Amino acid sequence: MESKQKNSVLSSLSVLLSHHRKEIIEANRADIDAFPYMDDAMIDRLKVDDKKIDGMIRSLEEVAAQTDPEGKTIYEFTREDRLHIVNRTVPFGTILIIYESRPDVTIEAAATAFKAGNHILLKGGKEAFHTNTYLTLLWQQALSDNGADKRRVEYLSLTHDETQQLIRENSRKVDLIIPRGGERLIRFVQENASVPVIISGRGNNFLYVESNVDFDMATALILNGKKRISVCNAIDKVIIDKMLPELQEKISSLVTVLLDKGIEVWGNSGIAGLSEKVKEENNAATLCEEYLAPKLYLTLADDMTEAIQIINHYSGGHSAVIVTNNRSKAEQFMQQVDCAAVYHNASSRFTDGGQFGVGAEIAISTQKLHFRGPLGAQELVTNKWFVYGEGQIRE
């Protein structure tokens, strides 16, 4: 599909989303009403309102404005015998996206894969069935309206067992699977898929407050990191340097502010000994947990070296923040912390395709192959060698 046609499909879809807001929100209400006992984090991921629809439209416009990822020359070489060798980007082929809640994935992730020239199979969770199927109908209308095969984007209405069978047997000849959901889903896909898998990793992000710091800034960044509890770029753990001046006073101040915002504050015995408002928890297993809840865990570190060790051992490899006035320490932290995105004096909430300028994202990969961090359309291609000859043979 040529770039012009791809962009026309994306533009048409953005118009359809705007014109059918009422129907989208009604479908979403049917989903929410069907599962009345969802927790706040699940509702936040599932709910679609005008603001979320605006976000979908904006993502489509951003993806349409991007350079086409297909057909880019990566490497070019002409041998002495005039054999011309070119390495170009090409689509993966068929991408299966398996996801839970988040109906915006049906638009934004699919748009990213579509721009890169791929055929998309969508398998959302049962809790978002009505919203996802309606959004897929809009996708297919946009494709048909622009002379494209509406099967370029398909929604799979499969049971749990049927989905697992598809992953094991690859009956749809999938070339790449992207699971977006809990650890059980991701583990099953990793262990049973016969094709490459890109892991959209969990969060469990850490923020380190170094001793030479603007503590008001640190507090603001921590609060922003917990502004939404259902997102993978939220802050769950805060490490505070033991050498922070006025340590007890500042921890008490931070705890008070967090509690006022309705955020539970937990900590180990070292933290609990400095503030009686902290709920004590000394089981190190909590350091591995992604909370997806209004909950934050505080702990102390002797120095930055220990803080880095804690993050590299326990975090999800998604995002990590250092708050410090010392630029050289910040640089050391950012080089040594093993996460997809590292920050100096900024909120982890920016780890997002739109915020990073790549438009809609299909995932935030915590793997090191083939790409890391927010995956946009430019990363959803592979490569292929094109060799042009005039009868050359190898002696």
N, C-alpha and C positions, 0 to 999 in steps of 0.2 A: 504494500500500500504506500502510495506517495505521501510525502509530508503534508501537502495541501489537503488531501482527503482526510488524513488523520486529524489534522487541526480543525477541519470542518465538523467532523464527528464530535470532537471535544467541545467545540463552541455550541453545536446544536444541543448537546446534553446539558450544558450550563443553562441554556434558555429553557429547556424542558423542566429542569429542577426548579427554576424560578416560577414557571407557570403552574406547576403542580405542587406547590408548597402544602396546600391544604390536604391533598390526598396522601402525601408523604407523612405528614404529621398524624393523620388519622390512622394510617397503617401502623405507625409506630405506637400510637396509643393502644391499638389492639394487642400489640406485643407486650407492652407494659402491663396491661390489664390481665393478660393470660398468666403472668407470673407475679402475683401480688406480694410474695414474701421475699423478694430480692433485697439484698443489702444496698446501702447507699452507693457503694463503689460500683456495683453492677448496674444500678439505675443510671448513674452518671455516664457509664460507658454506652448504655443502650439508648438513652433518650435522644431524640432528634427534635430540635426546635428551630426557629428561624435563624438563630445565630449559627447553629451547626450547618444548616443548609447554605447560609452565606459562605461558610468556610469551605464547603464542598465546591461551590461555584468558583470561589477564588482559586482553589487548587487546580481546577480544570483550566482556568484562564492562564495560570502560571505554567502549567505543563504545555499547553498549546503554544505559548510564547517561546518555549525552549528550542534550542537546536535539535534537530532530529538525531537520535543516537545511532541510527543505522547508517552503514556505509562509510563510516569515518576511516580514513587511512591511518593505521597505527605505525606501519613500517613499510618502506618501499626500497627495492634493491634491483639493480640491473647488472647481471653478470657480464663477463667479457664476451661470452657467446651470444649476448643480447637476449638471454632468457630474462623476462621481466617478472619479478616476484613482488606481490603486494599483500599485506596483511590488513584486512578490514574488519570492522565490527559488523556482526549479524545478530539477529534475534536468537534467544534460546530455543524458541518454538512454542510449546504449550507449557504454561505455568499454572499450577494448581495452588490456589491460596486457601488455606483452611484457617478459619478465625472464629473467635467467640465474641458475642455482643458486637459493639462498634459497627453499626451499619455504614458509617462513613468510609470504612474500608472498601465497601462495594463500589464506591465512586473513586476514591482517591488512589487506593492501591491498584485497582484495575486500570485507571487512567495512566498510571506510571508504566505498568507493563504493556499496555496498549500502545503508548507513544513509542516504545522501544520495538514495536513490530510483533509482539507476541500474541498468541491466542490464550485467553484467560478462562480458567475454570474456577468458579467461586463456590466454596462450601462454608457457609456461615453457621452459627449456632442456632438451635431450635428457638431460643428466646428472641431472636430477631427475624424470624421467618417472614412475617408479613412485610416488614420494612425492606428486607433484602430482595424479596421477589418483586416488589413494586419498583424498586430502584433498578433492578435488572431489566424489567420491561422498558423503562425509560432508556437505558443503555441500548437495547435492541431497536427501539424506535429511532434513536439518533443514528445508529449504524444503517438501518434501512433507508432513512431519509437521505443519506449521503451515498447511496449506491454500494454500500459495503455489506458483506455477509454478516447477518445478525448473530451467527454462531461464533463470531470472534470473541464474544463475551457471553458465557453461559453460567447459569446458576444450577447447582446440583442439589436436588431435593432427595438426599440420601439419609437413611437411618445411621445410627452410630456404627452398627455392625457393617453396613454397606460401605461406609466411609473407610473403615479399617480394611475391608477387603480390597477396596480400590487402591489403598496405599500399598498393600502387600503384593497385589497382582499387577498393578499398573495397567489395567484394562483400557484406559483412555490414552495410552501412549504419552504420558506426561514426561516432559524433559527436566522439569525443576519443580520442587515443592517448597512452599514457604508457609510454615505453620506459625500462626500468631495466636497465642493463648497461654494456658497454664503449662506448668512443667510436665504434667502427665501426657498432654497432647504432644508436646515437643519431643519428649523421650520416646513415645511410641513411633513417631514419624522417623526419628533418627535410627531407631533399632530395626524398623521394618521396611523402609523405603529402599528401592533398588536404583534410584536416581539421585542426583545431587540435591541437597537440602540447604536452604539458607535459614538460619535460626534468627528470628526476631526475639532477641534475648529479653529476659526479665530485667526489672530495674534494680531495686535494693542499692540505691546510690548513697554515697558518703560525702560529707562535707567536713573539712578539717579547718579548725580555727587555730591558726598559728599564734605564737605569743606576741609578736609585733603586729597588732591588728587594729583596725577601726571596728570596735565591737558593735557599734550601732549598725554599720554596714553588714557585719556578720549576721546580726539578728534579723535584719531585713531580708537577707538572702535565704536564711533558714525558713522564715515565714513564707516567702514566695515559693520555696521548694515544697511546702505543704499546702499550697493554695488549692490544688486539686489532688485528691487522694487516689484517684483511679488510674492515673497515668504512669507510664513506665519511667518518666524523667523526674519523678518526685524524689525528694530527699527523705530517707528513712533513718539514717544514722548520722550523728554528729560527733566528731572526735575533737576534744578540746585539749590544747597543750597545757600541761601541768604548770608551765612557767608563765602562763598568762597573768599579768598583774591584776590584783584584786579578784582573784579567781572565784572565791565563794560568792562575793557580791554580784559578780557578773553572771554566774550560773543561776543564782536566785532570780535575778532580773529576767534572764532568758526563760526560765521555767514559768515565771508568772505571766509573761507575755503569751507563751504558748498555751497555757491553761485558759487564759482569757479568750483565746481563739478556738477553744473547744478541742484542743489537741492533747491527748494523753502523753505524759512524759515518763518514760522508763529509763532506768540506768543501773549500772553495776554498783557495788557497795561503795566504791570511791566517790561516785557522783551522789548517791543517796546520803552519804555522810556529810555532804555539803549543802543539801537542800532536802528538808523533810517532806516537801511536796512531790518528790520523785518516787515513783513506784519501783522498788528494788527488784532487779532480775539479773542473776549472775550466771545463768546458763548461756554459754557462748554460742549455742545453736541459734539464738535469736539474731545474732549478727549476720547469719546467712539468709534470713527471712525477708521477703518482700511483703510489706505490711498491707498495702492497698487499703489503708484505714487511717483515721485521724490519730495517729500514734507516731511518736518519735523516740528514738533510743539515744541516750548520751553516754559517752565513755571518755576516759582520759588517756593521754599518751605522754610518755616521757619526753618525746621530741618528734620531729618530722619523720625520721627514719622509722620509728615504731608506727607512726600513723600510716605510712606507705605500706608497711608490712601487713597491717590490719586490713587495709583496703584491698590489697592484692590477694589476700587469703580469703576474705569473706564476701566481697562485693560481687554483683552480677556482671561486672565488666562493661557496664553501660556508660555511666557518667560519674565523674568525681570532681569536687571543687576544693580549692584552697583559698582561704581568705587571709591575706597578709599584706603588709606594707613593704615586705622584702622581695624585690623582683627576682633576685638570684635564687632565693629559696623557692619561689613560685615556679621558676623555670625547671629547677631540679625535680620538684614534685611532679610537674606535668610530663617530664621525660620518663620518670621512673614508675608512675602509676600506670597499671596495665588496664586501661579502660578505652572504650571507643571514642569518648569525648572527655577532655579534661579542661577545667576552667580555672582562671585566676580572677577572683573578685567579680564573679558573675553567676547568675542563677543557672542551675542545672536544667531548668524548665525550657531553655533554649534548644535543647537537643531534640530537634524536630526538622523535618525536611523543609517545610515552609520557612521556618526561622533561619535556616542555614542557606537559603537561596536556591535550593534544588527543587522547589515546588512540592507537589504531593509526593509522599514517600510510600513505598510498599512495605518497608520494615525498617527497624533500627537494628542492624546486625551487630552482635557481639562476637562474631567469629573473626578470624583473620584472613580467611579465604572465602569468597574471592574479593570481598570488599568489607569495610567496617563502618559502622555508624549509620546515619540515615541513608537509605538506598533510594535514589531517584531514578528517573528514566535512563540517565547516562550510564548507570551501573547495571542495568538489566539487559545487557548484551554480552555475547561471547565474541570470539574472533574466528576468522576463517582465512586460509591462505589461498590467494588467487594467483595462478602461475600462467603467464602468457608466452607462448613459444612460436617458433617457425620451423618445427621439425627437429629441434635439438634432441640429441641422445646423450646418455652418460656412458663414456667409455670405461 
